[in-house]
Amino acid sequence: MAKIEIYTRPFCGYCARAISTLTDKGVDFEEIEAGMDPKLRQEMMDRSGRSTFPQIFIDGKHIGGCDDMLALDRAGKLDPMLGA
């Protein structure tokens, strides 16, 4: 199984959608709530080069946000990355 990390913030619809997608796929992931923690938000920005939520990493590789992950899923590329 892949190591999945997702940086989120409270009350974020895109974050909820991304988490729901990962949950529906039955994969384990680490949610890092960075919305209210300046240190974690900076860590997310340093790793991803982006400031929007969520930011998703699979095995340390940045795959982007929710829309990026859903595009990978539609293209049939997400499941192999997840090891699902």
Rosetta blueprint (number, residue, H / E / L):
1 M L
2 A L
3 K L
4 I E
5 E E
6 I E
7 Y E
8 T E
9 R L
10 P L
11 F L
12 C L
13 G H
14 Y H
15 C H
16 A H
17 R H
18 A H
19 I H
20 S H
21 T H
22 L H
23 T H
24 D H
25 K L
26 G L
27 V L
28 D L
29 F L
30 E E
31 E E
32 I E
33 E E
34 A L
35 G L
36 M L
37 D L
38 P H
39 K H
40 L H
41 R H
42 Q H
43 E H
44 M H
45 M H
46 D H
47 R H
48 S H
49 G L
50 R L
51 S L
52 T L
53 F L
54 P L
55 Q E
56 I E
57 F E
58 I E
59 D L
60 G L
61 K E
62 H E
63 I E
64 G E
65 G L
66 C H
67 D H
68 D H
69 M H
70 L H
71 A H
72 L H
73 D H
74 R H
75 A L
76 G L
77 K L
78 L H
79 D H
80 P H
81 M H
82 L H
83 G L
84 A L
